[in-house]
């Protein structure tokens, strides 16, 4: 089996993970002539804007659990995660059986905590990383990122993602086509020292102190605090995302 680059899309509910998988995959196909493998690990999604090569709903579906076991949405999602964990070997084997080389684009559950804070996500990523490479794309909620304190919280979650999944993590702000006004995001992201100064001026009390500490933590543990602006709807920023993934993996080889 040839080596894959697994790209794990992760972020809070509603940030656009599924749309990002479809948009980035389409960009890879149209601009680079790549044929990525699409993997859906969300048992609760109803419709997908891409055709999955592996779909965890062939194993378990949240709507089936709700109907058959009388569970609510949250209980059904937790039970689905348990079933995936119980059948983890089979799930990984099916994904790894898709032969070839290139990109695996991995769509994760809408409820980020089910993938990140249970054993399911770290174990799947660890197994898929064997003999290949993996990077996580942490998608910041665009409206949370429209404030300085919210941006600080978002980038701190990217560090937590790296600690849990133990792979390189890059960050993007999605849905920038919907953002207007607010902070000068692009300028701030390119100058972390100025960002910390702006936090001190615009936030107050404990919020300012914590926000500044979060940003300093990011600066300490990241070679460069680069967060690209993307729109899965319009396709904006896909080249920048590709470059960011390339940079994250450069220590262990390029993308060719």
N, C-alpha and C positions, 0 to 999 in steps of 0.2 A: 504494500500500500504506500502510495506517495504521501509526502508530508502536506498537511493542511495548515492554514492559518485560521484559527477559530476566533471569530469576532463576536464577543458576547455583549449584546445590547441590554443595558440595565438602567433603572431609574424609577422614580416614583410613578404611581398610577396617573395616567393622562399625559405623561411627558412626550409620548410619541414613539415608543420603542418599536412597535409593529410597523408603523409608517416609515421609520428610519431604516429598518431592515429592507423594506421594499424599495425605498428610494436609493439607498446606497447600493443595493444589488443591481438595480436598473442602471445606475451610473457605471458600475464595474462592467456590465455587459456592453453598454453603448460606447463608453470611452476607452476601455482597455481590452475589449473582446473577451473578458473573463466570463465563465459560466459558474457563478457561485452556487454552493449548496445551501438551501434554505431549510432551517431547522426550527420548528415551533415547539417550545417547551411550556406553553401556556395552555393548561387544560380547560380554562374558562373562556377563552376567546370564542366568539360566535362566527366571525367572518375574518378572512385573511386577504390582504391585497397582493399576495404572492402565492405561488403554488409550492407547498412545502414538500421537500424530498423526504423528510421525516416529520411526522406529526404525532405528538404525544397523546392527542385525542383518540388515536387508534388504541391506546391503552386505557385511558380514563377520561371522562368528560364531566365537568362540574354540573352541567344541566341534568345529566343522567343521575348523578348522585343526589341532587336536590329532589328529583322526582321519585327515585326508587328508595332512597333511604330517609326521605323526609327531612333533609338537612337544609338549613338556611345557606345563603351565599358564602358566608365566612366559614361555616362549619364544613361545607362541601369543598372549599378550596383547601382547607387544612387536611381533610381526608384524602383529597386527590394528591397532595404533596406526600402524604404517608404512603400511598400506593406506589407512586413513582419511586420513592426511596426503597420500598420493598422489591421493586423490579428494576433496580438501577442497573444491574449487570446487563439485562436484556436491552434496556434503553440505550446504554452506551454502545453495546455490540451492534445494534441496528444502525446507529449513526456512523460508527466507524466502518461498517460494511459498505458504505457508499464510497466506491473507489474513485481515484483520481487525484488531482492536486489543485490547489487554489484556495479559495476562501470558503469557510463555513460561516454563514451568518446565523447567529443563534438568538432567537426571540425568546425572552424570558417572561414569566408571569407578570400581569399587571400589578399585583401586590408584591412589590419588591422584597418585602421581608420574608416571604415564603421561599424565595430563591436564595437570598443572601444570608439570612440568619438561621435557617434550618440546615441540615446536613446535605440536602439534595443538591443545592447549587455548587458549593465548594467541591463535593465529591464528583459531580459530573464534569466540572471544569478540570479538576485534577486528572481524571481519566482521559478526557479528550486531549489533554496537553501532552500525554505520553508519546514521545517520538515526534512531536510537532510543536507548534508554537501557538500561543493564545494571548489575546489582549481584550480587556473589557472597555467598552465605551459607556462612560457614565453620562447620562443625559439629564442635564439640570432642568428643572421646571422653569419655563421662561418667565413666569410671573413672580416666582420666588426670587429669580436672579435679577429682577428689575429693581431690587433694593440692595443696598450695600450689605446689610446684615444678612439678608436672604442669600446673597451670593456667597458670603462667608460660610453659611451653613451648608450650602450646596457643595462647595469645593471640599469641605471637611468630610462630607459623605463619600467623596471619591477616594479619600485616604482610607476610610473604613472599608470600602469595597476592595481596595488593594490588600488590606490586611486579611479580609475574609477569603478572597479568591486566590490570593498569592500569585497574581499575574500582573503585568503592567496595566495601568488604567489611564485612559485619556478622557478628557471632559469636553462636552459640547453643550451649548445652549441651543435648544431646538425652538422651532416656531417663531423665529425672529421676525417673520413677516407679520406677526400679530403684535409685536412690541412697538410702542411709540412713546416718546418722552422718556421720563425716568433718568437714570444715571447715564453718563457717556460710557456705555459698557465696553466698547471696543478699546477706547483709550485707556480705561482703567485696567483692562486685562493685560495690556502690554507693559504696564508700569506698576508692579506690585507695591513699590515703596510709596508711590503717589496714592495708590488705592488705600493703603493703611492710613495715610494722612487724611484722606477724605472721610474714612470711617470715623476717625477721631473728631472731625468737624461736624459731621452730619448725624451721627448717632450719639446717644447720651448714656451716661452711667454704665451699668453692667453690660448692656448691649454693645456699647462701643468697645469696652475692654475685652469681652469675649470674642467679638468679631475680629479685632486686631490680632488676638492670640491665634485664632483659627487661621488667619491669612499667613501669619508668621510660621505656623506649623506647616502649612502647605509649601511655603518657600523653603523651609528647612529640608523637607522630605522629597521635594520634586526638583529635578535639575532645572526645569523651566516651567513656570506656571502659565501654560498656554491653554486657553479655552477657545475653541473656534465657534463661530456663529453659523448655525445651519437652519435650513427649513426643509423638512421632509416633503412638504407640500410642493414647493417650487423647485427643489433640487439645489438650492443655494448651499454652498459650503462643502459639497461632497469631495471636491478635489482637496480642500483643506483637511477634511477628515482623513482621507487616504494618506496625506502627507504626515499627519499626526500619528496615525497608526504605524507608518513606516519609521518615524522617529522613535516611537516607543519600543520597536523591535530591533533597532539598529545595533544594539549591544550583542544580539545573538544572530545577526545576519540581516541582509536586506530582504525585500519581498520577492525577489526573483528565484 
